[in-house]
Amino acid sequence: MNQARIVILIQALNSFVTGVLGVTLPLMMERNFDVATIGLVFSSVPVIFQAGRMFFATVSDFLGRKLFFLLNGFLGVVSNSIYYLAHTPLEFVFGKVIEGTRGGSLWAVNRPFLLEKSEKKWATLVHLRATVYFSSAVGSLLAGYLMVLLFFEGTLILCALASGLVVPASFLLVRGRKRRFSVEEVLHLLDIRKKGKAFKMFLVLFFVMGLSFGFRSGFVFPLFLRAKGFHVEVVGVLLGLQILLAGLFSYLFAKRFEMGKLLLVSGVLYTVTFVLLGFSSSLLAGGLMIAYGAIEGLLSISQEGILSKITSEGSYGTDIGLLMMGLHGGNALSLALSGFLIQVSGFATPFLMSAFTFTFFYVSSYLILR
């Protein structure tokens, strides 16, 4: 089979599970825990995700990618099994640690694998991102109905089974061992001083982007919609339509506009949307939540374009891992704060902080890209 298609299939299975869990877990935890506790539990994911991703990405540049696709499938089964058995915040944190490691093992190798197998690098990465959106959308759309039909426990079993399918799919990949592992060469690849000026600037900007995204990611959207009075089925549908729209826009508008201008326009729309969300009624909140998907799709095109331009052949995994270290570091910080902010002052504060923090990212990125 075509190797790139197998990776896209693995990504689709993972994203479907992520879409289901993105709706199911916050609503499942809401029954027993306050929003501050939920925020702390979810904030553990970006840190674990990025630590695992950085390690796996660097090692895979030397030993090949197949092993980490296999690890992803195995950890998907384990993490969903833990959620099935969890009752305390600490048990959910343990599940999140495994889930973060699972995600890190996949995202450490999926982009590098596709970059190595394709000549149209930007288009290939956008195709990957579109797959993420479409599959996550299906998971989100079905999540509410699965919770009604199968309850929380049955939904988690279904997620574990879907994750298990990644294992046989991964065996179809070639190992592709690259070169002898060398500690000296690893240290050389990780040495930021040897990176270009643009790469160093985007390390900082990706941290800012992660800081902005953490104020509205993870558990925030599902709980926001529940607070506006939407039932669980409707929450899943709204978030599913949002992600579906993101996938549609990322596919339709890929490489149709100059990257810097696309980033600037989508950034301005991002700021306006989250300012409005902070003070919206239920009806407006639902409409804006869906419309945000179009903005997310446009932003993803620019983000993948940046990655394709400033990473180097021979160290794709390490370079992308370094950039994402900043993004997920910022994400973890703001995700932990968002639960406390919501508990004290409602959803308006984190949404406004997300809107204005992101302004620094897209304005600075536009100037660099010019």
BELHU-V456074 format. One record per residue. SS is DSSP state (A for helix, B for strand, O for the rest). PHI is phi in whole degrees, 0 to 359 (NA if undefined). NEAR is the number of other ideal C-beta (glycine too) atoms within 8 Angstrom. Layout:
# BELHU-V456074
SS,PHI,NEAR
SS,PHI,NEAR
This chain:
# BELHU-V456074
O,NA,5
O,300,5
A,297,10
A,297,11
A,293,8
A,296,13
A,297,14
A,297,11
A,297,9
A,299,16
A,295,14
A,297,11
A,296,14
A,297,15
A,290,15
A,301,13
A,297,14
A,298,11
A,297,19
A,294,16
A,293,13
A,299,15
A,266,18
A,290,14
A,297,11
A,301,14
A,288,13
A,292,9
A,285,13
A,300,11
O,294,6
O,236,5
O,234,10
O,279,6
A,293,12
A,296,10
A,295,11
A,299,15
A,299,17
A,294,11
A,299,13
A,290,13
A,291,15
A,288,13
A,294,14
A,302,15
A,295,12
A,295,13
A,305,14
A,287,15
A,298,9
A,295,14
A,299,16
A,297,13
A,295,10
A,297,15
A,296,15
A,294,14
A,296,9
A,292,15
A,297,13
A,255,12
A,260,8
O,97,9
O,257,11
A,302,11
A,305,10
A,278,13
A,293,17
A,297,12
A,299,11
A,301,16
A,296,16
A,297,9
A,291,14
A,297,17
A,295,11
A,296,10
A,296,14
A,291,15
A,293,10
A,294,12
A,300,13
A,299,10
A,265,7
O,287,10
O,225,5
O,247,6
A,304,9
A,296,6
A,292,11
A,292,13
A,299,10
A,300,10
A,298,12
A,293,14
A,298,10
A,293,12
A,297,12
A,297,15
A,294,12
A,302,15
A,296,15
A,297,17
A,294,16
A,281,14
A,286,11
O,288,17
O,236,15
A,292,12
A,296,12
A,303,15
A,300,12
A,290,13
A,296,14
A,287,8
A,263,8
O,230,10
O,272,3
O,269,6
A,293,9
A,298,11
A,299,10
A,294,13
A,293,14
A,294,15
A,299,10
A,300,15
A,295,13
A,297,12
A,299,13
A,302,11
A,295,19
A,296,13
A,290,15
A,297,14
A,298,16
A,299,11
A,299,18
A,293,17
A,299,12
A,274,11
A,303,17
A,300,14
A,289,9
A,296,13
A,294,15
A,287,8
A,279,7
A,251,10
A,65,7
A,299,8
A,296,8
A,295,10
A,296,14
A,292,13
A,296,11
A,299,11
A,296,13
A,296,13
A,294,8
A,297,11
A,295,17
A,297,10
A,293,10
A,294,15
A,297,10
A,296,7
A,295,13
A,293,14
O,294,7
O,280,7
O,277,12
O,281,5
O,290,7
O,64,9
O,303,6
O,261,7
O,197,5
O,296,4
O,291,8
O,220,7
A,299,6
A,299,6
A,289,8
A,299,11
A,298,8
A,295,8
A,294,11
A,274,9
O,286,8
A,295,9
A,299,4
A,269,5
O,276,9
O,288,6
A,298,5
A,297,8
A,300,12
A,296,10
A,294,10
A,287,13
A,301,13
A,289,9
A,292,13
A,291,13
A,297,12
A,297,14
A,298,12
A,297,17
A,299,13
A,294,15
A,294,14
A,297,20
O,287,17
O,225,11
O,256,9
O,63,12
O,275,13
A,294,13
A,301,10
A,301,13
A,289,13
A,298,11
A,291,15
A,295,12
A,295,7
O,276,9
O,99,5
O,278,10
O,285,6
A,300,11
A,297,9
A,290,11
A,302,15
A,298,16
A,295,11
A,298,13
A,290,17
A,295,16
A,296,12
A,300,15
A,292,16
A,298,13
A,295,14
A,298,15
A,297,16
A,297,10
A,291,13
A,294,16
A,281,11
A,286,7
O,256,11
O,300,11
O,62,7
O,270,5
O,228,7
O,295,5
A,300,11
A,297,10
A,293,9
A,297,13
A,296,14
A,294,11
A,296,9
A,294,13
A,294,15
A,298,9
A,297,10
A,300,14
A,299,12
A,298,9
A,299,13
A,282,14
A,295,11
A,294,10
A,300,13
O,297,12
O,232,6
O,271,9
O,280,5
A,300,9
A,296,6
A,294,9
A,300,13
A,298,13
A,294,8
A,293,12
A,296,13
A,289,11
A,299,10
A,300,11
A,303,15
A,297,10
A,294,12
A,301,14
A,297,17
A,293,15
A,296,12
A,296,13
A,299,16
A,295,13
A,297,8
A,293,13
A,296,10
A,299,12
A,298,12
A,290,10
A,269,6
A,251,10
O,262,11
O,247,6
O,296,5
O,99,5
O,217,10
A,304,14
A,299,14
A,293,12
A,297,14
A,296,13
A,299,14
A,296,13
A,297,15
A,286,12
A,299,11
A,295,14
A,300,14
A,282,14
A,295,13
A,296,17
A,297,14
A,297,15
A,297,11
A,287,18
A,295,17
A,294,12
A,287,12
A,298,15
A,299,17
A,292,10
A,297,12
A,295,16
A,295,8
A,274,6
A,231,6
O,88,5
A,278,11
A,299,9
A,297,12
A,296,15
A,294,14
A,293,11
A,295,12
A,296,15
A,299,16
A,277,8
A,294,13
A,293,16
A,302,10
A,298,8
A,295,13
A,284,14
A,292,10
A,296,11
A,297,14
A,299,13
A,294,7
A,293,10
A,293,9
O,290,5
